[in-house]
Amino acid sequence: MVKATLKLNTRLLKSLTKVTPEILEATGLQAVGIVKRNTPVDTGNLRSSIDYSTKNRQGSIRKPDKDNEVEVGTNVEYAGFVEFGTRYQAPQPFLRESRNPISRAFNFIARSILQRLLK
């Protein structure tokens, strides 16, 4: 299994407990789209298997241990070979390449939700 974990700052979480699930769900949805765009396609199986889980939502990958995490990844057995490469195949880092765009999406989502709450 290949996955990426996004953790929120604990101090920030305490002040955002009401909107944290909404932020995590929205970030998970955006992250899946970003990772799918970066996923190489042969048969389409790997791309279609990309999913996310939060403490409140069980996707096709394991639930995160903490309330402030979103797990994004795949349960396809060969995903690690694609991500990191093999002796015969160059790496195609679809998850690692998605880290910065996901971080920007999270910042935008959190800011938008917080601005909506402050109105």
Protein Blocks (a to p, Z undefined) as FASTA:
>chain_A
ZZddddddfklmmmmmmmmmmmmmmmmmmmmmmmmmmpccfklmmmmmgccddfklccfb
dcdfbfkbccdddfbfklmmmmnopfkbccddfklmmmmmmmmmmmmmmmmmmmmmmZZ
